[in-house]
Amino acid sequence: MDQAIDATLARSFGLSHEEYGRVLSIMGRTPSLTELGIFSVMWSEHCSYKSSRVWLKTLPTKAPWVIHGPGENAGVVDIGDGLAAIFKMESHNHPSFIEPYQGAATGVGGILRDVFTMGARPIANLNALRFGDPSLPVTKRVVDGVVRGIGGYGNCVGVPTVGGETNFHSSYSGNPLVNAMTVGIARQDKIFLSAAAGIGNPVVYVGSKTGRDGIHGATMASTEFAADSEEKRPTVQVGDPFIEKLLIEACLELMTTDAIVAIQDMGAAGLTSSSVEMAGKGGVGIELDLDSVPQREAGMSAYEMMLSESQERMLMVLDPAREAMARAIFEKWELDFAVIGRITDTGRIVVRHRGRIEADIPLHPLAEQAPLYERPYSEPLKPASLGPVEDPSGLEAALLALLACPDLASKRWIWDQYDATVGGQTVKRPGQADAAIVKIDGSRTALALTTDCTPRYCAADPETGGAQAVAEAWRNITATGATPLAVTDNLNFGNPEKPAIMGQIVAAIRGMGNACSALDFPVVSGNVSLYNETEGRPILPTPAIGGLGVIEDAAKAVGIALKPGLDLVLIGETRGELGQSLWLREILHREDGAPPAIDLDAERRNGDFVRRLILDGRIAACHDIADGGLLVAVAEMALAGNTGATLHPIQSALAPHAFWFGEDQARYVLAAADSAAILRDAQARSIPARLLGSAAGAELTLPDGTAISLTDIRAANERFFAAWFA
């Protein structure tokens, strides 16, 4: 605590020489250690989005059903009947590599707080996970810890984990991605915001006590990893889901009153970010007395308390006339409640500790003079088309190999560690539908929820990959019968100071924006996680999309399970696009070519047609076609329904492997009783459609006549995790 305050220390805190010079200009003097810490976390990439903000502003964020877009703790959309869905996705990538269990667990806890701090009761969690090479011991350790952390926290806090995705690629070996999403429900007239107001109003700390865990966590999340990542364990927070459950209930109880003026969770940068953001948004000042902060460790300094990222804590501005009532509620739930400051008219944050002023910073320049970079970037080169490729294996061997690979292997080992049904409102669980379906308590209405991204497409062509991630989320929601409403995003990239990486970011956001506009699917919240590199090796660009839709009658939602006696119908045009496909990677061990083209008009036209069929009760099952192509989609439907199918020989100019394993977009497989009528309707609307076969028996009969038992298909599909964690 006695180290010299200079540019060298500032650099160790993540501030550049120019940024430290800006701090000196704002302060007019050398800052104290606490002041330097406040600037460093508020100006970190993780908190300020200084490399991405200029591009994020280009995304479409408005629609008639959007109540609050980016800028609040989470996005808010109108779902009818006076209710709102509140949702967001955030990353906990770096912490989950250093300490997988706690990193993932506190990622879940943090995103839960973003949602219930706005007045919503959380009803569902999802996650998007990317892990490294499965042959490496570190990957197994990280997978095991992350999955246990997600399950341990979510199960204990009583919120179901209903969906997500899990992929593997060597680029994530030193930098896994853990993106957590939470969805909650609130009354539209009871949504709570974070802007502080009311000069003299008390600033109240509630929840757990403050410790030394997570100090400079936001700074750590804004830098590349080096070989010493194990030494960063103290920057990883430690969570307690049982306290979080109490905090949820106490906050929601207080929210039924008129006591709260403003509320903010203490997430990244802890007490610093919550106090600075609340006062800054409200255009007021704030004074804090750290002697009153509940502490679980002795001798904590002002610097440590302001930067601690201890979990399960909230900051509130209360109506002073309601302070005693609020205290009684939190004491009933056995949580700390402490008045630690007040709102002022000074426009400054003033921090006192042990009779001394440890920080006195003007809030306006702290926010308005925060770095905003238009970093140089190079436009990604468009990849060459793949061209014709020979099939060395045939349909049967390729299908079994694809279903056994880590990306397509059954994730039951993961799902079984999550409680997907706590709360009793889950209609479609993991593996049952393209999107999870969660009913709203006391209503027929349900939400459809998904996370999607295909990083190998994004690596080959970031603009196409960004658009595809949005389109697949839209398609997965549509495939259940729900109407897509909005997205949250989690943009995971490498070092933005490298023009090639910055080019990926710019192109991916451009693709996302185009797709969101074309599909009326606005972005209402999100998170950016940069510097995902280890010793200079970046991850694949991964702009993960969390999608939310609504269906007015949960009973009309369909899953993917085949039933005997139904016909299989393919919707959408098949061109046999094998570039960047899983077939190419798993069978030929190649990762090249252009990803499948995105036709947003076709996405909209085909999806709207499929949704109408579902809502009219004409489809018994529906599955969008994505990783692995058409034959994989059919096999997954057969496994889900434990019902076989016979596929007809297809009259096509395409080679069989291109037709059955190409990953062309805007396509669905439907299972229906009256296929002839559906084909006529599709033709009348100029929508490509064809009969594929019929469902029956216990075998999947391929178009070449080969029959594979569902037992053998299931054994291949479930082999990976069972063998890995035997």
NORVENLIN-V559646 format. One record per backbone hydrogen bond with DSSP energy under -1.0 kcal/mol. NH is the residue of the N-H (numbers start at 1). CO is the residue of the C=O. Records with the same first field share a line. If there is no record, write none. Layout:
BEGIN
NH=CO + CO
END
This chain:
BEGIN
10=6
11=7
12=8
13=9
14=11
15=10
20=16
21=17
22=18
23=19
24=20
25=21
26=22
27=23
28=24
36=32
37=33
38=34
39=35
40=36
41=37
42=38
43=39
48=44
49=45
53=49
56=52
57=53
58=55
59=56
66=63
67=76
68=76
75=87
76=68
77=85
78=65
79=83
83=80
84=186
85=77
86=184
87=75
88=182
90=180
92=178
96=92
97=94
98=94
99=95
103=99
104=100
105=101
106=102
107=103
108=104
109=105
110=106
111=107
112=108
113=109
114=110
115=111
116=112
117=113
118=115
119=116
120=115
121=185
123=183
124=183
125=160
126=181
127=163
128=179
129=165
130=177
131=167
136=133
140=136
141=137
142=138
143=139
144=140
145=141
146=142
147=143
148=144
149=145
150=146
151=147
152=148
153=149
154=150
155=151
156=152
157=153
159=154
161=419
162=125
165=127
167=129
169=131
172=169
173=170
177=130
179=128
180=90
181=126
182=88
183=124
184=86
185=121
186=84
188=82
190=187
192=118
196=278
200=343
201=198
203=341
204=316
205=338
206=314
207=336
208=312
210=294
214=234
217=214
220=216
221=217
222=219
223=220
225=533
229=226
231=228
232=229
233=230
235=232
236=233
244=240
245=241
246=242
247=243
248=244
249=245
250=246
251=247
252=248
253=249
254=250
255=251
256=253
257=254
261=317
262=317
263=193
264=315
266=313
267=265
270=267
272=269 + 306
273=269
274=270
275=271
276=272
277=273
278=274
279=275
280=276
281=277
282=278
284=279
285=344
286=348
287=342
288=350
289=340
290=352
292=289
293=290
296=210
305=301
306=302
307=303
308=304
309=213
314=206
315=264
316=204
317=262
318=202
319=259
322=319
323=320
326=322
327=323
328=324
329=325
330=326
331=327
332=328
333=329
334=331
335=330
336=207
338=205
340=203
341=203
342=287
343=201
344=285
349=361
350=286
351=359
352=288
353=356
356=353
358=351
359=351
361=349
363=347
366=362
367=363
368=364
369=365
370=367
373=50
378=499
398=394
399=395
400=396
401=397
402=398
403=399
404=400
409=405
410=717
415=411
416=412
417=414
418=415
424=421
427=437
428=437
432=429
436=449
437=428
438=447
439=425
440=445
443=440
446=551
447=438
448=549
449=436
450=547
452=545
457=454
458=454
459=455
460=456
461=457
465=461
466=462
467=463
468=464
469=465
470=466
471=467
472=468
473=469
474=470
475=471
476=472
477=473
478=474
479=475
480=477
481=478
482=477
483=550
485=548
486=548
487=522
488=546
489=525
490=544
491=527
492=542
493=529
498=495
502=498
503=499
504=500
505=501
506=502
507=503
508=504
509=505
510=506
511=507
512=508
513=509
514=510
515=511
516=512
517=513
518=514
519=515
521=516
523=60
524=487
527=489
529=491
531=494
532=493
533=531
534=537
535=225
537=534
539=532
542=492
544=490 + 542
545=452
546=488
547=450
548=486
549=448
550=483
551=446
554=444
556=553
557=554
558=480
560=432
562=637
565=695
566=563
567=672
568=693
569=670
570=690
571=668
572=688
580=592
581=578
585=581
586=582
587=583
590=584
603=599
604=600
605=601
606=602
607=603
608=604
609=605
610=606
611=607
612=608
613=609
614=610
615=611
616=612
617=614
618=613
620=671
621=671
622=559
623=669
625=667
629=626
631=660
633=629
634=630
635=631
636=632
637=633
638=634
639=635
640=636
641=637
643=638
644=697
645=699
646=694
647=701
648=692
659=655
660=656
661=657
662=658
663=577
668=571
669=623
670=569
671=621
672=567
678=674
679=675
680=676
681=677
682=678
683=679
684=680
685=681
686=683
687=682
690=570
692=568
693=568
694=646
695=566
696=644
700=708
701=645
702=706
705=702
708=700
710=698
713=709
714=710
715=711
716=712
717=713
718=714
723=719
724=720
725=721
726=723
END
